[in-house]
């Protein structure tokens, strides 16, 4: 089976899931409950059930077309297992929705953006990996700030935003490209070297 578009929901969220009606839908732990609220049924359930009650787990497994239950002691996070399942579908686009207060989990999602080239979302953030060369970035009305981060040294040129710079050396996890803003409907980020993540924040 193949699917061109996949959405993975890892936690309960205030985001509107209706735009993902035509996506292949993967629920992870409590994120499956939001998929059920919006769509009633969904395609794939992946979890170790460590955050679900018995009744919730029973409901979710009855609504999922396919179920993968793993042991609590495992080599990968539930979300990464879901990503590995998604990649089997050879999708062109993966949205990954994960909400939570744990900083370690949020850092894990940052790794997923790099390693799996996903589009990450939660109630306050939208992030994705820029491609090498010139990128046109679009203003999103729901988000005020636009930031760039890199796990390794990178070089970027920023134009048509509030703060612009040429051939800027972006060090590992440097905050020096944080809290930029749009002055129009689009801006441009040229990635001259390295891998750079674009992050929209409210």
MIDOSE-1310 file (N, C-alpha, C; in nm, 2 decimals, decimal comma, always signed):
residues 202
xxxx	+0,08/-0,12/+0,00/+0,00/+0,00/+0,00/+0,09/+0,13/+0,00; +0,04/+0,23/-0,07/+0,11/+0,36/-0,07/+0,01/+0,47/-0,04; +0,07/+0,58/+0,01/-0,01/+0,70/+0,04/+0,08/+0,82/+0,02; +0,03/+0,91/-0,05/+0,11/+1,03/-0,08/+0,12/+1,13/+0,04
xxxx	+0,02/+1,13/+0,13/+0,02/+1,22/+0,24/-0,02/+1,14/+0,37; +0,06/+1,17/+0,47/+0,04/+1,10/+0,60/+0,03/+1,20/+0,71; -0,06/+1,19/+0,81/-0,06/+1,27/+0,93/-0,04/+1,17/+1,05; +0,05/+1,21/+1,14/+0,07/+1,13/+1,26/+0,03/+1,22/+1,38
xxxx	-0,06/+1,18/+1,46/-0,10/+1,25/+1,58/-0,06/+1,18/+1,70; +0,03/+1,24/+1,78/+0,09/+1,18/+1,89/+0,03/+1,22/+2,03; -0,05/+1,32/+2,03/-0,10/+1,37/+2,15/-0,23/+1,45/+2,13; -0,31/+1,47/+2,23/-0,43/+1,55/+2,22/-0,39/+1,69/+2,19
xxxx	-0,46/+1,76/+2,11/-0,42/+1,90/+2,06/-0,54/+1,98/+2,03; -0,52/+2,11/+2,03/-0,63/+2,20/+1,99/-0,63/+2,23/+1,84; -0,54/+2,17/+1,77/-0,53/+2,20/+1,62/-0,66/+2,13/+1,56; -0,70/+2,20/+1,45/-0,81/+2,15/+1,37/-0,76/+2,04/+1,28
xxxx	-0,80/+1,91/+1,30/-0,75/+1,80/+1,22/-0,83/+1,78/+1,09; -0,94/+1,85/+1,07/-1,03/+1,83/+0,95/-0,95/+1,85/+0,82; -0,86/+1,94/+0,81/-0,78/+1,95/+0,68/-0,71/+1,83/+0,64; -0,70/+1,73/+0,73/-0,62/+1,61/+0,70/-0,72/+1,49/+0,67
xxxx	-0,84/+1,53/+0,63/-0,94/+1,43/+0,59/-0,89/+1,32/+0,49; -0,81/+1,37/+0,39/-0,77/+1,28/+0,28/-0,63/+1,22/+0,31; -0,58/+1,24/+0,43/-0,45/+1,19/+0,46/-0,46/+1,04/+0,52; -0,36/+0,96/+0,50/-0,35/+0,84/+0,58/-0,32/+0,88/+0,72
xxxx	-0,40/+0,83/+0,81/-0,40/+0,88/+0,95/-0,34/+0,78/+1,05; -0,23/+0,82/+1,12/-0,17/+0,73/+1,22/-0,19/+0,80/+1,36; -0,24/+0,72/+1,45/-0,26/+0,77/+1,59/-0,16/+0,70/+1,68; -0,10/+0,79/+1,76/+0,00/+0,74/+1,86/-0,06/+0,77/+2,00
xxxx	-0,07/+0,67/+2,09/-0,12/+0,69/+2,22/-0,25/+0,78/+2,22; -0,25/+0,89/+2,30/-0,37/+0,97/+2,32/-0,40/+1,05/+2,20; -0,31/+1,07/+2,11/-0,34/+1,14/+1,98/-0,45/+1,07/+1,91; -0,46/+0,94/+1,93/-0,56/+0,86/+1,86/-0,70/+0,91/+1,90
xxxx	-0,72/+0,95/+2,02/-0,85/+1,00/+2,07/-0,90/+1,12/+1,99; -0,80/+1,21/+1,95/-0,84/+1,33/+1,87/-0,88/+1,28/+1,73; -0,81/+1,18/+1,68/-0,85/+1,13/+1,54/-0,99/+1,08/+1,55; -1,02/+1,01/+1,65/-1,16/+0,95/+1,67/-1,26/+1,06/+1,68
xxxx	-1,23/+1,16/+1,76/-1,32/+1,28/+1,77/-1,36/+1,34/+1,64; -1,25/+1,35/+1,55/-1,27/+1,42/+1,42/-1,32/+1,33/+1,31; -1,27/+1,21/+1,31/-1,30/+1,12/+1,19/-1,37/+0,99/+1,22; -1,39/+0,96/+1,35/-1,45/+0,84/+1,40/-1,36/+0,72/+1,39
xxxx	-1,31/+0,69/+1,26/-1,21/+0,59/+1,24/-1,08/+0,64/+1,19; -0,98/+0,56/+1,20/-0,85/+0,60/+1,14/-0,77/+0,48/+1,09; -0,66/+0,50/+1,03/-0,59/+0,39/+0,96/-0,50/+0,30/+1,04; -0,42/+0,36/+1,13/-0,32/+0,29/+1,20/-0,30/+0,34/+1,34
xxxx	-0,29/+0,25/+1,43/-0,27/+0,28/+1,58/-0,14/+0,22/+1,62; -0,05/+0,30/+1,68/+0,08/+0,26/+1,72/+0,10/+0,31/+1,86; +0,13/+0,21/+1,96/+0,16/+0,26/+2,09/+0,21/+0,14/+2,18; +0,25/+0,18/+2,30/+0,28/+0,08/+2,41/+0,17/+0,09/+2,52
xxxx	+0,07/+0,18/+2,50/-0,04/+0,19/+2,59/-0,01/+0,23/+2,73; +0,11/+0,30/+2,75/+0,14/+0,34/+2,88/+0,07/+0,47/+2,93; +0,00/+0,53/+2,84/-0,07/+0,65/+2,89/-0,22/+0,64/+2,86; -0,27/+0,52/+2,84/-0,41/+0,50/+2,82/-0,48/+0,41/+2,92
xxxx	-0,60/+0,44/+2,96/-0,68/+0,36/+3,04/-0,72/+0,23/+2,96; -0,77/+0,13/+3,03/-0,81/+0,01/+2,96/-0,93/+0,04/+2,87; -1,02/+0,12/+2,91/-1,14/+0,16/+2,83/-1,10/+0,24/+2,71; -1,00/+0,33/+2,72/-0,95/+0,41/+2,61/-0,88/+0,32/+2,51
xxxx	-0,80/+0,23/+2,56/-0,73/+0,14/+2,46/-0,83/+0,05/+2,39; -0,93/+0,01/+2,45/-1,03/-0,07/+2,39/-1,11/+0,01/+2,28; -1,14/+0,13/+2,31/-1,21/+0,22/+2,22/-1,12/+0,24/+2,09; -1,00/+0,28/+2,12/-0,91/+0,31/+2,01/-0,88/+0,19/+1,92
xxxx	-0,86/+0,07/+1,98/-0,83/-0,05/+1,89/-0,96/-0,08/+1,81; -1,08/-0,05/+1,86/-1,20/-0,08/+1,78/-1,22/+0,02/+1,67; -1,15/+0,13/+1,67/-1,17/+0,24/+1,57/-1,06/+0,24/+1,47; -0,94/+0,17/+1,50/-0,83/+0,17/+1,41/-0,84/+0,05/+1,31
xxxx	-0,80/+0,08/+1,19/-0,81/-0,03/+1,09/-0,69/-0,13/+1,10; -0,58/-0,08/+1,16/-0,47/-0,16/+1,18/-0,40/-0,12/+1,31; -0,35/-0,22/+1,39/-0,30/-0,19/+1,52/-0,16/-0,25/+1,54; -0,07/-0,17/+1,60/+0,07/-0,21/+1,63/+0,09/-0,18/+1,78
xxxx	+0,08/-0,28/+1,87/+0,11/-0,26/+2,01/+0,25/-0,31/+2,04; +0,33/-0,23/+2,10/+0,47/-0,27/+2,13/+0,50/-0,27/+2,28; +0,60/-0,33/+2,32/+0,64/-0,33/+2,46/+0,68/-0,19/+2,51; +0,66/-0,17/+2,64/+0,70/-0,04/+2,69/+0,86/-0,03/+2,69
xxxx	+0,93/-0,14/+2,70/+1,07/-0,14/+2,69/+1,11/-0,17/+2,54; +1,16/-0,06/+2,47/+1,18/-0,08/+2,33/+1,30/+0,02/+2,29; +1,34/+0,00/+2,17/+1,45/+0,08/+2,12/+1,41/+0,22/+2,06; +1,29/+0,24/+2,03/+1,24/+0,36/+1,97/+1,12/+0,42/+2,04
xxxx	+1,11/+0,55/+2,04/+0,98/+0,61/+2,09/+0,87/+0,57/+2,00; +0,75/+0,58/+2,06/+0,63/+0,54/+1,98/+0,61/+0,63/+1,86; +0,64/+0,76/+1,87/+0,63/+0,84/+1,75/+0,73/+0,81/+1,64; +0,85/+0,76/+1,68/+0,95/+0,72/+1,58/+0,90/+0,59/+1,51
xxxx	+0,85/+0,50/+1,59/+0,79/+0,38/+1,53/+0,68/+0,41/+1,43; +0,60/+0,51/+1,46/+0,49/+0,55/+1,37/+0,55/+0,61/+1,24; +0,66/+0,69/+1,26/+0,73/+0,74/+1,14/+0,79/+0,63/+1,05; +0,84/+0,53/+1,11/+0,90/+0,42/+1,04/+0,79/+0,34/+0,96
xxxx	+0,67/+0,33/+1,02/+0,55/+0,27/+0,95/+0,51/+0,36/+0,84; +0,51/+0,49/+0,86/+0,46/+0,59/+0,76/+0,55/+0,58/+0,64; +0,69/+0,57/+0,66/+0,78/+0,57/+0,55/+0,76/+0,44/+0,46; +0,70/+0,34/+0,51/+0,67/+0,22/+0,43/+0,57/+0,25/+0,32
xxxx	+0,49/+0,36/+0,34/+0,39/+0,40/+0,24/+0,45/+0,49/+0,13; +0,57/+0,52/+0,14/+0,64/+0,61/+0,04/+0,57/+0,74/+0,02; +0,54/+0,81/+0,13/+0,46/+0,94/+0,12/+0,55/+1,05/+0,07; +0,49/+1,15/+0,01/+0,56/+1,27/-0,03/+0,56/+1,37/+0,08
xxxx	+0,47/+1,36/+0,18/+0,45/+1,46/+0,28/+0,41/+1,39/+0,41; +0,47/+1,42/+0,52/+0,43/+1,37/+0,65/+0,42/+1,48/+0,75; +0,30/+1,50/+0,80/+0,27/+1,59/+0,91/+0,28/+1,52/+1,04; +0,35/+1,57/+1,14/+0,37/+1,51/+1,27/+0,33/+1,60/+1,38
xxxx	+0,22/+1,57/+1,45/+0,16/+1,66/+1,55/+0,19/+1,60/+1,69; +0,26/+1,68/+1,77/+0,30/+1,63/+1,90/+0,30/+1,75/+2,00; +0,21/+1,74/+2,10/+0,20/+1,84/+2,20/+0,25/+1,79/+2,33; +0,31/+1,87/+2,42/+0,35/+1,82/+2,55/+0,44/+1,91/+2,62
xxxx	+0,46/+1,89/+2,75/+0,55/+1,97/+2,83/+0,69/+1,92/+2,85; +0,72/+1,80/+2,80/+0,85/+1,74/+2,83/+0,95/+1,79/+2,72; +1,05/+1,86/+2,77/+1,15/+1,92/+2,68/+1,23/+1,81/+2,60; +1,25/+1,69/+2,67/+1,32/+1,59/+2,60/+1,25/+1,54/+2,48
xxxx	+1,11/+1,53/+2,49/+1,03/+1,49/+2,38/+1,03/+1,59/+2,27; +1,03/+1,72/+2,31/+1,03/+1,82/+2,20/+1,16/+1,82/+2,13; +1,27/+1,79/+2,20/+1,40/+1,78/+2,13/+1,40/+1,66/+2,04; +1,33/+1,55/+2,08/+1,32/+1,43/+1,99/+1,25/+1,47/+1,86
xxxx	+1,15/+1,55/+1,87/+1,08/+1,60/+1,75/+1,17/+1,68/+1,66; +1,26/+1,76/+1,72/+1,36/+1,83/+1,64/+1,45/+1,74/+1,56; +1,48/+1,63/+1,62/+1,56/+1,52/+1,55/+1,48/+1,46/+1,44; +1,35/+1,44/+1,46/+1,26/+1,38/+1,36/+1,26/+1,47/+1,23
xxxx	+1,25/+1,60/+1,26/+1,25/+1,70/+1,14/+1,37/+1,67/+1,05; +1,49/+1,66/+1,11/+1,61/+1,64/+1,04/+1,62/+1,50/+0,97; +1,59/+1,40/+1,05/+1,61/+1,27/+1,01/+1,51/+1,21/+0,91; +1,38/+1,26/+0,93/+1,27/+1,20/+0,85/+1,21/+1,31/+0,76
xxxx	+1,26/+1,43/+0,77/+1,21/+1,54/+0,68/+1,05/+1,56/+0,69; +1,01/+1,56/+0,82/+0,87/+1,58/+0,85/+0,83/+1,73/+0,86; +0,70/+1,76/+0,86/+0,65/+1,89/+0,90/+0,60/+1,87/+1,04; +0,65/+1,94/+1,13/+0,62/+1,93/+1,27/+0,52/+2,04/+1,31
xxxx	+0,42/+2,00/+1,39/+0,32/+2,10/+1,44/+0,28/+2,06/+1,58; +0,25/+2,17/+1,66/+0,17/+2,16/+1,78/+0,09/+2,29/+1,79; +0,03/+2,31/+1,91/-0,06/+2,43/+1,92/+0,01/+2,56/+1,90; +0,14/+2,56/+1,91/+0,21/+2,69/+1,90/+0,32/+2,70/+1,80
xxxx	+0,35/+2,59/+1,73/+0,47/+2,58/+1,64/+0,44/+2,51/+1,51; +0,51/+2,55/+1,41/+0,50/+2,49/+1,28/+0,65/+2,49/+1,23; +0,71/+2,37/+1,20/+0,85/+2,37/+1,16/+0,88/+2,26/+1,06; +0,98/+2,29/+0,97/+1,01/+2,20/+0,87/+1,16/+2,22/+0,82
xxxx	+1,21/+2,13/+0,75/+1,35/+2,13/+0,70/+1,35/+2,21/+0,57; +1,43/+2,31/+0,56/+1,45/+2,38/+0,44/+1,54/+2,30/+0,34; +1,51/+2,32/+0,21/+1,59/+2,25/+0,11/+1,72/+2,33/+0,08; +1,83/+2,26/+0,03/+1,95/+2,34/-0,01/+1,91/+2,44/-0,12
xxxx	+1,98/+2,55/-0,12/+1,95/+2,65/-0,22/+1,85/+2,75/-0,17; +1,78/+2,81/-0,27/+1,68/+2,91/-0,24/+1,55/+2,86/-0,19; +1,49/+2,91/-0,08/+1,36/+2,87/-0,03/+1,27/+3,00/-0,02; +1,16/+2,99/-0,08/+1,06/+3,10/-0,06/+0,98/+3,05/+0,07
xxxx	+0,97/+3,14/+0,17/+0,90/+3,11/+0,29/+0,77/+3,20/+0,29; +0,66/+3,14/+0,33/+0,53/+3,21/+0,33/+0,49/+3,26/+0,47; +0,44/+3,38/+0,47/+0,39/+3,42/+0,60/+0,26/+3,34/+0,64; +0,25/+3,31/+0,76/+0,13/+3,23/+0,81/+0,06/+3,32/+0,91
xxxx	-0,06/+3,37/+0,89/-0,13/+3,46/+0,98/-0,13/+3,42/+1,12; -0,14/+3,29/+1,15/-0,15/+3,25/+1,29/-0,02/+3,25/+1,37; +0,09/+3,28/+1,30/+0,22/+3,28/+1,36/+0,29/+3,42/+1,35; +0,35/+3,47/+1,45/+0,42/+3,60/+1,45/+0,57/+3,59/+1,41
xxxx	+0,63/+3,49/+1,48/+0,78/+3,48/+1,47/+0,83/+3,37/+1,37; +0,94/+3,40/+1,31/+1,00/+3,31/+1,22/+1,15/+3,29/+1,26; +1,19/+3,17/+1,29/+1,33/+3,15/+1,33/+1,40/+3,04/+1,25; +1,53/+3,04/+1,26/+1,61/+2,94/+1,19/+1,70/+2,87/+1,29
xxxx	+1,71/+2,74/+1,28/+1,80/+2,66/+1,37/+1,87/+2,56/+1,29; +1,99/+2,52/+1,33/+2,07/+2,42/+1,26/+2,14/+2,33/+1,37; +2,14/+2,20/+1,35/+2,21/+2,11/+1,44/+2,36/+2,11/+1,41; +2,40/+2,15/+1,29/+2,54/+2,17/+1,26/+2,56/+2,30/+1,20
xxxx	+2,69/+2,34/+1,18/+2,72/+2,47/+1,12/+2,65/+2,49/+0,99; +2,60/+2,60/+0,96/+2,53/+2,63/+0,83/+2,55/+2,77/+0,79; +2,53/+2,80/+0,66/+2,54/+2,93/+0,61/+2,41/+2,97/+0,54; +2,36/+3,08/+0,57/+2,23/+3,12/+0,51/+2,23/+3,27/+0,47
xxxx	+2,15/+3,30/+0,37/+2,12/+3,44/+0,34/+1,97/+3,46/+0,35; +1,94/+3,57/+0,43/+1,80/+3,60/+0,46/+1,76/+3,73/+0,39; +1,65/+3,73/+0,31/+1,61/+3,85/+0,25/+1,46/+3,86/+0,26; +1,41/+3,98/+0,24/+1,27/+4,01/+0,24/+1,19/+3,98/+0,37
xxxx	+1,27/+3,97/+0,48/+1,21/+3,96/+0,62/+1,25/+4,09/+0,69; +1,20/+4,10/+0,82/+1,23/+4,22/+0,90/+1,38/+4,24/+0,92; +1,45/+4,12/+0,95/+1,59/+4,13/+0,97/+1,66/+4,04/+0,86; +1,75/+4,10/+0,78/+1,81/+4,04/+0,67/+1,96/+4,03/+0,69
xxxx	+2,02/+3,93/+0,63/+2,17/+3,91/+0,64/+2,22/+3,83/+0,52; +2,35/+3,86/+0,48/+2,40/+3,78/+0,37/+2,51/+3,69/+0,42; +2,51/+3,57/+0,37/+2,61/+3,46/+0,40/+2,64/+3,46/+0,55; +2,53/+3,45/+0,63/+2,54/+3,44/+0,78/+2,59/+3,30/+0,82
xxxx	+2,68/+3,30/+0,91/+2,73/+3,17/+0,97/+2,64/+3,13/+1,09; +2,56/+3,03/+1,07/+2,48/+2,99/+1,18/+2,54/+2,87/+1,25; +2,58/+2,89/+1,37/+2,65/+2,78/+1,45/+2,55/+2,68/+1,50; +2,60/+2,57/+1,55/+2,52/+2,46/+1,60/+2,42/+2,52/+1,71
xxxx	+2,29/+2,50/+1,68/+2,19/+2,54/+1,78/+2,20/+2,69/+1,82; +2,26/+2,77/+1,74/+2,27/+2,91/+1,77/+2,14/+2,98/+1,77; +2,11/+3,07/+1,87/+1,99/+3,15/+1,87/+2,00/+3,28/+1,79; +2,10/+3,29/+1,71/+2,12/+3,42/+1,65/+2,03/+3,45/+1,53
xxxx	+1,95/+3,35/+1,49/+1,85/+3,37/+1,38/+1,71/+3,34/+1,44; +1,68/+3,38/+1,56/+1,55/+3,36/+1,63/+1,47/+3,49/+1,62; +1,34/+3,47/+1,62/+1,24/+3,58/+1,63/+1,25/+3,69/+1,52; +1,27/+3,64/+1,40/+1,25/+3,73/+1,28/+1,10/+3,74/+1,26
xxxx	+1,07/+3,83/+1,17/+0,93/+3,85/+1,14/+0,91/+3,88/+0,99; +0,79/+3,86/+0,94/+0,75/+3,89/+0,80/+0,71/+4,03/+0,79; +0,75/+4,10/+0,68/+0,70/+4,23/+0,65/+0,61/+4,23/+0,53; +0,60/+4,11/+0,46/+0,51/+4,09/+0,35/+0,46/+3,95/+0,35
xxxx	+0,41/+3,91/+0,24/+0,35/+3,77/+0,24/+0,45/+3,66/+0,22; +0,57/+3,70/+0,17/+0,68/+3,60/+0,16/+0,81/+3,66/+0,20; +0,91/+3,57/+0,22/+1,05/+3,60/+0,24/+1,13/+3,50/+0,17; +1,26/+3,51/+0,18/+1,35/+3,42/+0,11/+1,47/+3,38/+0,20
xxxx	+1,49/+3,25/+0,21/+1,60/+3,19/+0,28/+1,69/+3,11/+0,19; +1,81/+3,15/+0,16/+1,90/+3,07/+0,08/+1,99/+2,99/+0,17; +1,98/+2,86/+0,16/+2,07/+2,77/+0,24/+2,19/+2,74/+0,16; +2,30/+2,80/+0,20/+2,43/+2,79/+0,12/+2,51/+2,67/+0,16
xxxx	+2,49/+2,63/+0,29/+2,56/+2,51/+0,34/+2,48/+2,46/+0,46; +2,49/+2,33/+0,49/+2,43/+2,28/+0,61/+2,28/+2,25/+0,60; +2,22/+2,20/+0,70/+2,08/+2,18/+0,71/+2,02/+2,27/+0,81; +1,91/+2,34/+0,77/+1,85/+2,44/+0,85/+1,70/+2,41/+0,86
xxxx	+1,65/+2,43/+0,98/+1,51/+2,41/+1,01/+1,44/+2,55/+1,03; +1,33/+2,57/+0,96/+1,25/+2,69/+0,97/+1,14/+2,66/+1,07; +1,13/+2,76/+1,17/+1,03/+2,74/+1,28/+0,94/+2,86/+1,29; +0,81/+2,84/+1,27/+0,71/+2,95/+1,29/+0,66/+2,93/+1,44
xx	+0,65/+3,05/+1,51/+0,60/+3,04/+1,65/+0,50/+3,15/+1,67; +0,41/+3,13/+1,76/+0,30/+3,23/+1,79/+0,35/+3,33/+1,89
